[in-house]
Amino acid sequence: MNKKITAVLVVLLLAVGGFLVYRSLTPKGEEGSKEVTINIIVESENIDYSETFRSDELFLEGLLIEHNDELQVVTEETQYGPMLMGLKGYTADMSKEFFSIKINGEDAMVGIKEIPVNDKDEYTFEVTGF
């Protein structure tokens, strides 16, 4: 009986520990008002757009939706979350290109739903071929 209780406690502690590690590694958006720059580059359509926005949004998806009238955001829901399909009236042909996302010049490792919005960040969306 003691071995069973010990095994259950160990499994429970591992589960709680794993959850806490996951939460500590998950990116978090910065609270409060932030000023960020959005760049959109579509060479084939001569789109080279840059604008600074203010927002209280915590994640990039919310920021894009908040300014949808100007940015003309098109997304498609996938099993991994929303995939960015279009901006500024241009929709990428997903058979040969996609919108790459850079944060302060570095490639994003997650999608728009998980990219935190931090003050003075610069987000660049550029259509890139495969």
C-alpha positions as CSV (number, residue, x, y, z in Angstrom):
1,M,0.0,0.0,0.0
2,N,2.8,2.4,0.8
3,K,4.4,1.9,-2.6
4,K,1.1,2.8,-4.3
5,I,0.8,6.0,-2.3
6,T,4.4,6.9,-3.0
7,A,4.0,6.2,-6.7
8,V,0.8,8.4,-6.9
9,L,2.5,11.2,-5.0
10,V,5.6,11.1,-7.3
11,V,3.4,11.2,-10.4
12,L,1.4,14.1,-8.9
13,L,4.5,16.0,-8.1
14,L,6.0,15.4,-11.5
15,A,2.7,16.7,-13.2
16,V,2.6,19.8,-11.0
17,G,6.3,20.4,-11.6
18,G,5.9,20.0,-15.3
19,F,3.0,22.4,-15.4
20,L,5.0,25.0,-13.4
21,V,8.0,24.7,-15.7
22,Y,5.7,25.0,-18.8
23,R,4.1,28.2,-17.3
24,S,7.4,29.8,-16.5
25,L,8.7,29.1,-20.1
26,T,5.5,30.4,-21.8
27,P,6.0,33.9,-23.2
28,K,4.0,36.6,-21.5
29,G,2.9,40.0,-22.9
30,E,3.9,43.2,-21.2
31,E,1.0,44.8,-19.3
32,G,-0.1,48.4,-20.0
33,S,0.2,50.6,-23.0
34,K,3.0,49.9,-25.5
35,E,4.3,51.5,-28.7
36,V,5.3,49.0,-31.4
37,T,6.2,49.2,-35.1
38,I,4.7,47.0,-37.7
39,N,6.5,46.4,-41.0
40,I,4.8,44.6,-44.0
41,I,6.9,43.7,-47.0
42,V,5.5,42.1,-50.2
43,E,8.1,42.7,-52.9
44,S,5.9,41.3,-55.7
45,E,3.2,43.9,-55.0
46,N,5.5,46.8,-54.1
47,I,4.2,46.9,-50.6
48,D,6.7,48.3,-48.1
49,Y,4.6,49.5,-45.2
50,S,5.8,50.7,-41.8
51,E,3.6,52.2,-39.1
52,T,3.9,52.7,-35.3
53,F,0.9,51.7,-33.1
54,R,-0.1,52.0,-29.5
55,S,-1.8,49.1,-27.8
56,D,-2.6,47.5,-24.5
57,E,-2.8,44.0,-26.2
58,L,-0.7,41.3,-24.6
59,F,-0.2,39.2,-27.8
60,L,0.4,40.0,-31.4
61,E,-2.9,38.4,-32.6
62,G,-4.8,40.9,-30.5
63,L,-2.8,43.8,-31.8
64,L,-3.4,42.8,-35.4
65,I,-7.1,42.4,-34.8
66,E,-7.2,45.7,-32.9
67,H,-5.8,47.5,-36.0
68,N,-7.5,45.3,-38.6
69,D,-9.1,48.3,-40.4
70,E,-5.7,49.5,-41.4
71,L,-3.7,46.3,-41.6
72,Q,-6.4,44.2,-43.4
73,V,-5.5,41.0,-41.6
74,V,-6.5,37.6,-43.0
75,T,-6.0,34.5,-40.9
76,E,-7.0,30.9,-41.1
77,E,-7.6,28.7,-38.1
78,T,-5.4,25.6,-38.1
79,Q,-4.9,22.8,-35.5
80,Y,-1.9,24.8,-34.3
81,G,-3.7,28.1,-34.0
82,P,-4.4,31.0,-36.4
83,M,-2.1,31.1,-39.4
84,L,-1.4,34.5,-41.0
85,M,-2.6,34.4,-44.6
86,G,-2.8,38.1,-45.7
87,L,-2.0,41.7,-44.8
88,K,-2.7,45.0,-46.5
89,G,-4.9,43.5,-49.2
90,Y,-2.4,40.8,-50.2
91,T,-3.1,37.1,-49.5
92,A,-0.2,34.7,-49.8
93,D,-0.4,31.7,-52.1
94,M,0.4,29.1,-49.5
95,S,1.5,26.6,-52.1
96,K,4.6,28.7,-52.8
97,E,5.0,31.4,-50.1
98,F,4.1,32.5,-46.6
99,F,4.4,35.5,-44.3
100,S,7.6,35.1,-42.3
101,I,7.5,37.0,-39.0
102,K,10.5,38.7,-37.4
103,I,10.6,40.2,-33.9
104,N,13.3,42.9,-33.6
105,G,15.1,41.2,-36.6
106,E,14.9,37.7,-35.2
107,D,12.7,34.9,-36.7
108,A,9.6,34.2,-34.6
109,M,9.5,30.6,-33.3
110,V,5.8,30.7,-32.5
111,G,2.6,32.0,-34.2
112,I,0.8,35.3,-33.8
113,K,-1.3,34.0,-30.9
114,E,1.8,33.3,-28.8
115,I,4.0,36.2,-29.7
116,P,4.0,38.7,-26.7
117,V,3.7,42.4,-27.4
118,N,6.4,44.4,-25.6
119,D,7.1,48.1,-25.7
120,K,9.3,49.3,-28.5
121,D,9.2,45.9,-30.3
122,E,9.3,45.8,-34.1
123,Y,7.4,43.1,-35.9
124,T,8.2,42.5,-39.6
125,F,5.9,40.4,-41.8
126,E,7.6,39.6,-45.1
127,V,6.2,37.3,-47.9
128,T,8.9,34.6,-48.4
129,G,8.9,31.8,-50.9
130,F,9.6,28.2,-50.1
